[in-house]
Amino acid sequence: MKKVLFIVFLLLNLGVDAQVTSNPKVRKKSTKDVFINKVEITEDRTIFSMQFVAKTAKEILEDYLKDNPKEKEQLQNMNPMMRNMILQQFLQQENNSTISFQPTSYLKTSDGKRYKFIKAMDIPTAPNRKDVEPGKKYFFKVYFEKIPKGFESIDLIENDNDRADNFTYWNFFGININNPDANAKPKALAVAPKDEGEEVEESKDFKLFGKVIDAVTNKPISAKILCYDAITQQIIDSVQTSKSGSYEFMITAKEVFYKISSAGYDGMEESFDVGAFLKKGSFQKDLFLEPVSQPQPETQPKDNVKEEPKESRGMPVNPEKSLFKLDKVYFQIGESNVLPESFEQLDNLVTYLKENFNLKIQIEGHTDNQGDSKANKKLSLERAYNVREYLVSKGIAGKRIKFVGLGDVQPISANDTEESRKLNRRVEYKIID
């Protein structure tokens, strides 16, 4: 049997104090739809930057039949009408996908200890769930207690079972992270001796290509990429990509190491085993960079909340209750769709909410007393909901916005003239947190 050159390479110029691992290798995971983009260990937390790719129903079906050949054979032997009915039901069900993260999740180290989940960002925690659209990518972060130094392989467990109660849980086993023991001595390179007369297989040119992409917007960005030979640590090539984000390297090394940087983004370092794809002659590898996250305190005193001119984001109704009337938000009579003339004031509210990230609001719809009271309440609810949906479409997290329809029960003016009734047909919001 031919002896293979064995390399153990541990230090890659990262230094023992580095606590960030980009695109960590994972020994096993429960689903192909979720990825760990980065693991960061801070002074008091372990933070996972993750990505969920919502497959189309057709892709889910193809994967299912590939993993379940017996069911595939049964479908093929069915009556065509029955087969089509079953497939349509499957596709319809899978098009209504939702995601959330389990607050009972934990990290587990090799000594069996568990580290608790703290919070999640940009994804709801169960039992709340978020609708996802087929074909789209969703980025989120989850926070756990800090993992002690020295543990460089950990598990992330959402549930003890990969699947239960019609849910697929996100379990990751053997996540390799950069978390060395500060007191441990660096290990040297270990190279197995080559037998006398043994021929060393020559490396062929291999094309490694792809794009650098903004992990939030999914758009290509300009970046600088350094590509190293992971064994010799010599620079193979470097490139400054254009706005298209495209890069391409012709390499002969069996393992390479990237360093990617771009203004306004967190840098990324990653290794790639060329040998696994050598026979293909090329491999496309897109690189996702996350925008630099600004430090944000857990809470922000009200005195420090930046105030926008109130008339730009709503007319004060009751300052003591932080209640504001959206006096420039308009609807057709009897309709719930927000008219374009409303967008300017709603955009001002969007800016205000983005700058004051801790605030939560409640949108409240009101009508006059004309017509059926139940119909009025339904209309007011739909108007409040559509205002909320506009804010969400502009990047405000849905969990920050509640909405209610109050109908005609809270008039601010007598309903005896058209002018007074007009004042009662309104949308307001109040700051609830």
N, C-alpha and C positions, 0 to 999 in steps of 0.2 A: 504493500500500500504506500502510495506516495505521501511523504511527509509534507504538511502544509506549514508555511511560515506563520508562527503564532506571535501576535503582538498584543501587549497589554499597555494601553496608552491612557493615562489618567489626568494629566494636568493641563494640557491644551491652553496654556497661558491664562487660565481663568483666575488662578490664585485661590487660596483656601478660604478667603473671606467672602467670595461670591456666593450669593444666596438666590440667584435667579436661574431657572432652567427653562429654556424655550423648547417647545415641541418635544417633551420628554418621551423616551421610549416606554412603552407599556407592554408587559408580558401578555396580558389577557384582559379583554373588556366584554361587557355583556351586550353591547350594541355597536353597530358600525356608524351610527348617525351622530355620535357625540365625540368631540375631540378636545384634548387638553392643549391649549396654545402656549400656556406659560404657568409655571409654579414659582411663586415668590415667597420667601420666608423673611418676614420683617421682625422687629423687636418683640412683637407680641402675637403675631398671627401667621398662619399659612394661607396664602391666597392663590386660588386657582382661577385663571382666565380661560374660559371654555367657549366652545362653539357647537351649536346644534344645527345640522343641515336637514331641513325638512324635505324628505324625498317625496316625489309624486306617488300617487297611488299605484301607478303602473310599475314604478321602480320597486316599490314595496312588494308588489305581487311577484315580480320577477325574482327578487331575492328569496321570498318565501318558497316559491316552487323549486328554486335551485337547492334550498336547504332541506326540502321535504319531497324527495323524488316519488315516494309512494302516493302522496296526495296528487302530485302532478299526473301520475299514471292513471289514477282514478278519474281525474277530470277529463283526460284524453279519451277514456273509454265511455264517458257519459253520453247521453242523448244531447245533441247540440243545443237544444232549447234550454234544458236543465243546466248545462254547463254555463251558458251565457247568463242565465239568471243568477247563478251563484257568483260568477265573476263580477256582475254589475253590483250585487249587494256588497261584495268585498271592496270594490273600488269606491262605492259611495260611503262606506264606513270609514275607510282610511283617509278620505279627503277631509274628514272632520277631526283633525289631530290637534291635541293640546299638549303643553309642556308645563312642568313645575319642578321644584326641587324639594326634596324631603327634609324637613327640619330635624328629623331624627338621624340624619346622615352622620357619618363619623370617619375619621382617618384612623388607620391601624398600622402600627409599627411592628417590626419583626419580633419584639418582645411581648406582643399580645396586648399592649396598652392601647386605649382608644382616646382620641382627641375630638372634642365636641364641635359640632357645627355652630357658627355664630350668626351669620346673616348671609343674604344673597342680594345681588344688585342686578337689575335688568331682567329678572325672572321671578315670578311669584313663588312663594313657598306653599306647599300643600296645606289645606285642601284647595286653595285658590289655584286656578290654572289659566294659561295664556293660549289663545288660539294662534296657530301657525299656518302660514300659507305654503302649499307645496312648492318646492324649488327654491325657497328662500333660506338665508343663513341668519342665525340669531346668536349674538355674542352676549355673554354674561359672566359675572364673577361670583364665586362663593368663598366664604371666609370660615376658617377653622382655627382652633387653638394652635399655638405654635408647636411644631415638631422639634424635639431636642436635637442638638448637633450630633452627628455620627450616624443617623439613619438616612441611608441613601436609596432605599427601596421601601415604598409605602403602598398601602391600599386605600382607595376611596370607596366607601360602601354606602349606597343609598338604602339598600334593603338586603336582608340575608338571602333572599331569593332574587334571581335575575328577572323573573316574571311572576306576577301574582295579581289576582283580581283584575285581569284585563289590562294591566299596566306593565310596561317594560322599565325596569329600574336601571340606573346608570351606575354600574359597578366597574371599577378599574383595579386590577391586581398587578403588583409589581411595577409601580411607577418609579422610574429611575430619576432621582433628583440630585442636584448639586448641593449637598449638605454635609460636608466632611466634618470629622471631629477635629476641633481646633488644636487638640494636644497630640494628634496622630502625626507621625512623620510621613512626608510625601513618599509615595512608592516610586521606585525607579522603573524605567522601561525594562521589560523582560522580553528578550528575543531568543527564540529557540535556535540552537546552532544548526547550520545547514550541513547535511551529510556530504562528505567528500565525493565529488563527482556528480552531485545532484544538480539537475538542471532547474534553473529558476524560470518559471513561465513569464514571458515578456507581456507587459500590459499593452493593450491596444487602446487607440484613441477612443474616448467615450464622450459623447455630447450630453452635457447637463444644461438644461435650459428651463425658462419659465418666466414668471412676472413677480414683481414686488407689489403687494396689494394692501390697501388700507383695510384693516380688519373690521372697521365699523361700517364704512360706506361701500366696501367691496369694489372700490375703484383703484386702478393702477396708480402708482406714485413713483416719483424719481427717488433713487436711493444709491448709495455707494455700497458695493459688495467686494469684500476681500475673500479670496478662496485660497486656503492653505492645504498642503499635503499634511494629513493628520499624523503621519509617522515622522517625517523630517522637520515639520513645522515651517517649511519653506513656502513662501507665497507662490502659488501657481499662476494666478492672474488676478486682476482687479478691474472693476468696471464701474462707471458712473452712468446709471441708466437714464434714458430720456423720460419724458412724462408718460410714455407708454408703459414704463416699468419693466420692459423686456431685458433679459440678460441671457448670455450663452457662454459656456466654457467648454473647451476641448481639453480633456484631462487624461492622464495615464495612471494616476495614483489609484490605489485600491480603496482608500478612504480619504474623504476630504472634510474640511472644516470651514464653515462660513462665519463671517462677521458682517452684519448688515446694519447700516445706519442711515438715517434721514432726519432732517431738521423737523422738529415737532413730533417725533415718534420715539418710543422706547427702542433702544438698540436690541438686536437679537443675535445670538450665537447658536450655531447648530452644526452637528456632524452628520455625514451621509456616507453610508456604506455602498460604494460603487459596485463591489464584487457581486452583490445580490442581483444586479441588473445588467451585468457586463454583456451577457449574450444578446440582450436586446439592442445594444449599440447606442442607446440614448434613453433619457428619462426626463420627463417634464415635472418640475418641482416648483410650485408657486410658494412664495414666502409672504406671510401675513405679518404686518407691523401694526402695533396698537398705538394710537395717539397718546402722547404724554398725558398722564392723568394728573390733574392739579390736586394738591393736598387739600382734603376737605375734613373739617372737624366733624365729630359725631353729632354735635348739637351746635346751634348758633344762637347767641343771645338776641332777643328782639331788638336791642339797641343797635346791633350791628347789621340788621337787615337793611339792605339798600332799597330806598324808596324811590319808585318811579313817580313822576307827577301823576296824581290820582286820576285826573281827567283823561289821561291817555290810556288808562286801563280800566276805567269805569267810574261812574259818578258816586261819591260817598253817599250812602243811605243812612247808615247808623255806624259811625266811627267806633263806638264802644264795642260793637259786636263784629267789627271788621267786615261790614256788609257793603257791597258795592253794586250799583246798577250798571249793566252793560247797555248804556243808553244809545249806543250807535250800532247795535246788533239788530238786524231787521229780518222779518219773515213776510211772506204773502199772507193775506187774511185767510185763516183756516188751514194754512200749510205749515209744515215743520222744517222745511229745508232752509238752511242759512243762506241769505242772499249775499252776493259778492261785495256789496257796499259795507258789509259787516267785517270784512277781513282785516282792515287796518287796525281797528280797535282790538280784535282778537289777537292779531300779531303782536301788539303792544303787551297784551297779557301774557303771551308766550314768552316774550323777552323777560318780563318781570319774573315769571316762574323759573326760568332757566338761571337767572342771576340769584334767585333766592331758593336754592335747591331743596331746603328743608320744608318749605311751605306745602300744605295740602289744602285744597279748596273743595267747596261743594257748590255745584251749579244748580240753581233753583229756577224752575219755569213757573210763570203765572199767567192767568188769563183774566178777562172781564167776566161778568156774570151772565152774558148772553148765551142762550142755547142750553143744551143738556149738560149738567154738572159733571157727569162721568166722562162725557166726550171732551169737556174742557180739561179735565185732569189728564186724560190720555194725551191730548195735544200738548199740554205743558210739559209732560214727561218726555215726549218725543223731541221737543225743541231743546230741552236741557241736554238730552242725550246727544243730539247733533252738534251742539256747541262743544260738548266734551270730546266728541270724535274729531272735531277740527283741531282742538288743542293736542290731542294724541297724535294726529297725523303730522304735526309740526315738531314732534320729538319729546313731548311731555309724557312721562310714564303714566299709564292709565290708573295705577294704584294711588296716584296723588290726587285723583279727581273723582269725587262722588257726584251723583246727580239725583235730583228728585223732581217730581211734578206735583205742584201744589194747587193747580187749577185756579178756582176763583175764591178760595177761602181766606186769602190774605190781601185784600185790596188796600191800596195806599191812597185811593181817592174814591169819592162817591161814584156810583155807576149810573148817574142820572142823565149824563150828557155824553155825546160821542167823544168830546175832548177828555172827560174824566175817565171814560172807559179805555181810551187810548193809553193813559198813564198806567192803567192796571195790566195791560198786555205787555209784559216785560220779562226779561231774563236778568237774574242777579247772581252774584257769587259771594260766598263768605269764606274767610280764612278759618279753617277748623283746626289747624295744627301748625 
